[in-house]
Amino acid sequence: MARKAFKMFLNKGAEAEYKKRHEETWPEIKNLLKDAGVSNYSIFLDEETNILFGVLHYDDEIRYQNISLQPIMQKWWDYMKDLMETNEDNSPKSADLTEVFYLK
């Protein structure tokens, strides 16, 4: 099982709507993630900087990478693009984080 941590960048004033949309995450998105072997997925918000911190586990690199190719994920990105910094394909701008400590 691999772990990944990353950050994304929420627009100021979009905090409540971002939380609301994730409370109502589409079942198709949840199923896509689970079917791709993703588990223990959390997103945290640093309210001082509006930086989102995500951490997840996944069991297969190729299945994890293929999530971004799925039409339902691209539709989700389009739905979320007004709330955060995005790339040209509407995927969230993100930066991987380097692990410096892990207690198992």
Secondary structure, DSSP 8 states (H G I E B T S, - for coil): -EEEEEEEEB-TT-HHHHHHHHHT--HHHHHHHHHTTEEEEEEEEETTTTEEEEEEEES-HHHHHHGGGSHHHHHHHHHHGGGB-B-TTS-B-EEE--------
